[in-house]
């Protein structure tokens, strides 16, 4: 079961972007990193191409290490650790360690 999934709302717990919240755009499992909307913005110098005829300096999201982010619990309204619990239907779910509330799984996109 995954600690962080695409579509989760997370908060950054360490680094220069500490305290920022955002939605997970992409998870890089092998690299152990996660891309979050409007967090860790980096500048890339790009050449002119057919896709981008102007070229120049573009801003895009960088990645943050997985241990440096925490899932936000809607009930606690803070970054929390998650644990695995088995629901009445026999399905594995993620739950908040502090309050026990189920952390909703984002819709598959």
HELIX and SHEET records of a PDB file:
HELIX    1   1 UNK A   66  UNK A   68  5                                   3    
SHEET    1   A 6 UNK A  63  UNK A  65  0                                        
SHEET    2   A 6 UNK A  33  UNK A  36 -1                                        
SHEET    3   A 6 UNK A  21  UNK A  28 -1                                        
SHEET    4   A 6 UNK A   9  UNK A  12 -1                                        
SHEET    5   A 6 UNK A  69  UNK A  73 -1                                        
SHEET    6   A 6 UNK A  78  UNK A  80 -1                                        
SHEET    1   B 2 UNK A  41  UNK A  46  0                                        
SHEET    2   B 2 UNK A  56  UNK A  61 -1                                        
SHEET    1   C 3 UNK A  82  UNK A  86  0                                        
SHEET    2   C 3 UNK A  92  UNK A  96 -1                                        
SHEET    3   C 3 UNK A 102  UNK A 103 -1                                        
END                                                                             
